[in-house]
Amino acid sequence: MDLVSGYPFWLIKDGLMFNYPALENSINTDVLIIGGGISGALTAYHMVNAGIDCVVADSRSIGLGSTCASTSLLQYEIDTPLSELTNKIGYKEAVTAYKLCEEAIIKMQEIDAKINCGQFEFKKSMYCAAFKKDIPFLKREFEIRKDNGLKVNYLNEDILSEQYGINAPAAILSDTAAQTNAYKFTHALHQFSIKKGLRVFDRTRIIKIQHEQNVVMLTTDKGHTIKAKKLVYANGYEVVNYIDKKIVSLNSTYAIISEQFTSDVDFWKDEVLIWDTADPYLYARTTKDKRIIVGGRDDPFKNAHTHNERIETKTKQLKKDFEKLIPGIDYKPEFSWAGVFGSTKDGLPFIGSYAKKPNSYFALGFGGNGIVFSQIAAEIITELVLKGSNRYSTLFSFERL
């Protein structure tokens, strides 16, 4: 599946950062991870730090799937608001999901520091009402977050305009959020883990997978075999080829990034992450080198050719959307791209085992904060490999829907 079209900024900025070999012989391992993007990299990091013999195999060059197209906002807020998620999965479970996401952001800062990546920046997150009719919902959402210990403030239209220069009827300001560069973070994770024994192979396409009683046997397109005690599927949206029920709806999502502003230009207050209540929602963030990323305008995914054709139109629309939200900034798009975005019925990822694929686990961080879900998945799956159980695994299991 072609996951990316256009010119993803991180790939242009950082290029092909490291060389990884293709698999040229048959090997054995305790755990094989299919997919070397951010999900696979985080999973491998936790595995090797737990002393587990681990191999990563990716059919592409590392990071050239959804990872390089990620706009890398890190939020505890998932696509289903907390006030609505309680009705879908239960009050306690919904709060737990949100708290796990909040904890994951803090843990990723610790990981970034440990691997000396330098791409993590704590930010606040602003959830804006797209329309006046959304204000009652926003107030309910604010109250349930506040009642459950999430650090939030409610801002009215005047405060948004006077203090932030944002044109919105109301907003929730959340203290815990962050931004990163998922592409660079992925490579930094792999380089750190390789020093601890991880083996990473790219341009290694798996064409056959046999799930046996005590082992998984995999064959590459070059005829080499990989024998693994456990297999982790961390290949994102391509996993639809391995699951025989519909678990995700695929959409095309679009992003643009501005030309670089001069160092003396001020953006909005604290350069908070911004997103709104529209469906699909608009979002914006800044970068360290004085650019602004804007994303949204999702539509149903058909094929890479279709979403590639729409990039020019979506660029104009996103520019207009941003200028309406934050008037006064002379936004000039420099690069634009499209990627595949997946959504689930409850907004949660799928993590853990799947009955029809013995000796395997899935790390599927679907949703708008897939990187945060990937961190949660990495911890859960590592504990499942080591101990056979995890207290949060049922929350994200395939059986929940």
N, C-alpha and C positions, 0 to 999 in steps of 0.2 A: 504494500500500500504506500502510495506517495503521500507523505504527511505534511510536506512543506512546499510552498511556492513563493516566488518573489525573492527578496533579499533580506533575510533575517539579520538584524543589526549585530548580534553577538558574533555570528560567524564571520561577517565582514570585518569586524573590529579585531577579533582575536585569531582568526584563521584556523588552520589545522595545527593545533598546539603541540601534539605529541604523536609519534609514530607507534602503532601497536601492530604486532605481527598477525598474519592470518594463521590459522591452525594448519600445520603441515604434517601431522602424525596423529595416531590414535592415543588417547590419554584416559586416565582414571582420576576421579575426584570424589570427595565427599559430597560437595554441593556444586551444581552447575547453575548459573544464572543466565537465562536467555534475555539479552537486552543490556546494553552498556550505557544507556542514558542515565538521567538523574536517579530514577528508581533503582536501577541495577547497581549504580555506583554507591548509593547509600546502603543498600542491602549488603553489598560486598564489604563495605567499610565495617559494618556491625559484625558481619560474619568473621572476618579475619581478626578483629579485635577480641572476639570470643574464642579464638584459637581454632576455628573451623577451616579445614582445607577447602579452598573455594576457587572456582574458575568462572570468568565472565566471557560469553561469546555473543557477538553482535554481527548481524548480516551487513551492516553499513560500517563506515568509518565512525569512530566513537563520537557520539553527540550530534550526529547529523539527522536524527529523527526529530521528534517533537521537542527535544531538549533545546536545540539551538533556536527554535522559534518561540520559546517561552519568554514572556515578559517579566517573569520572576518576581511577582508580588507574593509576599508571604503573609497570610492572614489566618486568624483562627475562624473567621467568618466563612461559612460554607455557602454554597449556592442556595440552599434551603434555609431561610431565616430560622433562628432558634424558636421563635413563637409558633412557627408552622411545623418545624421538625418534631416538636413535642406531640403533635397530633398524629404524626406518621409512625413514630417508633416508641413513643412513651416519654414522659417528662424526664425521668432520671437518665435514661439512655441518651436523650438529646443533649442534656447538659454535659454528660460525660464526653460525648463526641466533641463538643465545643472546647471543653477543658483540655482534652488531649491535643487538640490543634494548638491551643495556646502554649502548652508545655513543649510541643514540638518546635515551635519557633525559637524558644529560649535554648533548646538543646542544639539546634542548628547553629546558633551563634557560637556555642561552645565547640562544636565540631569545626567550624570555619577557623576559629582561633587555633585549634589543635593542629590542623593540617596546614596552617599558615597560608590560607587562601586570600584573605583580605577583601572579600567581596560582600560581606554581610554588613548591612546598615539597619539598625533599629529605626523604625518610623512609627508614627501614629496613623490610624486608618479612619477615613471619613466616609460614612455611608449616607449619601444624600438622597432626599426625597426627589424623585424626578418630576413629580406633579403635586399640587396642593392636596389632591385626593389621597395621597399616600401618607399624609401627616398622622392620622389616627393609627395606621399600622406601625409607623415609625415609633410612635410613643409607646405602643404595646411592646415592640421589640426592645426598646430602651429599658423598660421596666423589668422585663424578664432577665435581661442581661445583668442589670444592676442587682436584682434580687439574688443572683447566683454568683456574685463576687467578681464579675468581669468589670474592669475599670473603664467606665464609660461616662461621657457627658452629653447632654442634649443641647443642641445649638439651634437657635431660631434664625429666621431669615435675615434679621438685622445684623446679628453677630457674624453670620457667614459672609455677608456683603462687606461689612466694615472691617473685620479682622482678617478675612481670608481672600476677599475679592471674588468669592464664589457666588454664582447666581443660582440659588436653590431655596425652596421654601423652608427646609429644616434638615437637620443631619444628626447622626450619632457619631461622636468622636471616640474611638477606641484607643486606649493607651498602647496595647500590644500588637505590633505588626512589624514588618521588616521588608527589605528588598535585597536582591542579590543578582548575580549573573549566573544562571543555572548552567550554562555551557562551560564557563570557566571553573565553576564549583565542581562540576562532574569530573573534569580532567584532574583537578587538584585532589579529589577523593581517590581516583584511580592511582595517581602517582604515589600518594601516601600509602595506599593499601598494597601496591606492588612491592614496596620496600618491606612489607610485613608478610610477603609470601603469596599474594594474590597473582593469579595468571589471567591476563586480559588478551583476548583475541578479537580483532575486528575483521570485516570482510570474510566472515565465516558463516555461511548460510546452512542452517539445519533443515534438512529435507525429510527426515523421518524420525519419529519419536515413538518408542515402545515402552509403555509403562508396565513393568513386570512386578512380581510379588515383592521383591526386596531391592529392586534396582530399576533405574531408568536407562535405556540404551538409546543413544542418539547417533544419527549418521549425517555427515555433512555432504554438500554437493560434490566434494572431491573424494568421497568414499571413506573418509576417516571416521572413526567412532569415538564417542565420549561415553564412558560408563560412569554414572553418578548414583550415589545412594539416594540423593534427594535432588529434585529439580525445582527451580524457582522461575516462574514466568514473570518477567518484568519488562515485557515488550509492548506495554501500553495498548493502544487502540488496535493493534494487529492481533490481539488475543481473541478477537471475535472468530478467528479461524479455528480456535481450539475449544470453544465453549458452545454447547449445542442448545443453549437458550439465550434469548435476547436479554442482555444485562445492561446495555448502554445504547443511547441514541447519539449518532455522530453528526456533528455540525462543522461547518467551516467557520473559523474565527479570524479576524483581521486585526492587524496592528500597524501603526505608523510611528516613526520617530523623527523628531525635528532636526533641522540643522543645528549645529552647536551655537549656543548663545554666548555672548561675551561675558567675561567673569563678573562684570559689575551689574548684570541684569538680575533683578529680584523676581523670583517666582512667587507662589503663594506661601502663606505662613507655614513655617516648619517643613515645607515640601511634603505634607502628609500624602499618603496614598488616598486616592479618591475613586469611589465607585458609586453607582446610583441604583435606585429601585426599579428602573425600567427593565423590560424583558424583550430582547437581550439587554444586559446592562452595559453602560459606558464606564470605562475606567481610565485612570491616568496616573503616571508616576514620573519622577525625574531620574536622571542618571548623574553619576559623579562628574562627568565631563560636560555638564550644563546642557543637557538635552531633555526633551519631554517625550515620553512614550504615551500614546493613546491607543486604546483597543476596544473592540466590541463589534457591533453590527453583524452578529452571528446569523447564519442561515443554514438550512439543511445541507449536509455534505452529500455530493453526488460523485464527484471524482476530482482529481487534482487539476485537470484541464478547466473544469468549470470554475473552481474558486480562484484559479490563476487569472481567468478572464475578468473576474469581478474586482480585482485589486485596485484598478484605477478609479472605478466608481466609489468603492468603499473608502479609498483614501480621501476623496473629496468630502464624503459624508462625515467621516470621523473628524476631519479638520473643522468642519462646520459645527459639529456637535461640541467639540472642545471650546471653540470660540464663543459659543452660546453659554457654556457652563462657566468659563473664566474669561470674561471680556478684557480686552486691553493687552493681551499678549500676541505679538506678531508671530504666529505659528507658520513655519515653512517646512513642510515634510521633506525629508531627504531620502529615507528608505521606507519601504512598505512591504508587507508580506502577509501570507495566509497560512494557517495551520489547521490541523484537525483537532476538534474539541469534543469531548464526550460528556454526556450527562446521564445520571441515573435517576430513578424514580424518586428517591429520597435525598439525593445530593451527596450520598456517602460513597466511599470507595468499596471495592471488593478485595478483601485481604484474607489469606488463609487457604485451606484445602478445598478441593472440589472432588466430590465422591468418585466421579468417573475418570479421574486422573490420579491414581494412587502414587504415593511417594513424591508428591509435588505440592507446591504452594504458589499462590498468585499474589503479586504486588501490583494492584491496578488502581492507581491514584486518580480516578476519574474526577472531573469537576474543576472549578475555577481555581482552587488552591491545591492542585495535584502534587506540588513539591512538598507541601506540609503533610499530605497524606502519605507520600513516599517515605518520609521519615518515620511516621507511625508504623507503616507496613514493615519497614526494615527491622524495627525493634520487635514487633510481634512475631515475624517469621523467624528471626534468629532465636527467640525463646521457644518457638514451636519445634525447631530443629534440635535444640539442646534438651528441652524438657518434655516436649510432646503436648504442652498446653500453654495457654495464655489467657488471662482473665478478661481481656478485651476482644478476643477473637470472634466471639459470637456477635458482637456489635456490627462487625463488617463482613459477616459470613455470607456465602451464596444462598444459604437457607433462609435468610431473613425476609426475602421477597417471594 
